Amino acid sequence: MFEGSLPALVTPMKRGEIDFNVIQDLVEWHISQGSNGLVPVGTTGESPTLSHDEHNKVVECVVKTAAGRIPIIAGAGSNNTAETVQLVEHAKLAGADAALVVTPYYNKPTQHGMIQHFSAAEKCGLPIIIYNIPPRSVVDMTPETMGDLAKLPNIIGVKDATGDVARVSLQRISCGTDFIQL
């Protein structure tokens, strides 16, 4: 379900407000150009600068505009586990196909702490893609930790931004061949 081109969307603003017309145009353009899915309110969408209400409305707009033509992976990450759970729950209610959850930035959790964080999000029932981006989050989820999380039914893949090509093989060994690697 998640393969090919899955661009992260910017969140266009006009006079300090989200420009939902441009979001709709972007979704239509990406669909017409052959994108295989979209990621609203990830870090490219500057999610940390949006209020929760704005964040939720962007997800709703993208899901509604895509209308099931391509899958939507809603950005739902935070360094706060309760906030992550709320964002994942909203993404599920809005009709997103999965949630992209970043490793908790700034807090620098242990590997066990990351298991607790992602396990809480996984219980929402929406497929979760781990976003491992050590240069931004200042924490790196190991392939072993990822393998433990991959045993949970709703942890389905990883967006790996480590820049380490060798990780692909290590993650495949730890997580199995069905684990999605983006």
ZIZI-V341765 format. One record per helix or strand. SS is the DSSP state (A for helix, B for strand). FROM is the first residue (numbers start at 1). TO is the last residue. Records with the same first field share a line. If there is no record, write none. Layout:
BEGIN
SS->FROM-TO ; FROM-TO
END
This chain:
BEGIN
B->6-8 ; 13-14 ; 17-18 ; 37-39 ; 71-75 ; 98-102 ; 128-132 ; 155-160 ; 180-181
A->20-32 ; 47-49 ; 52-66 ; 81-94 ; 111-122 ; 134-137 ; 143-150 ; 166-175
END
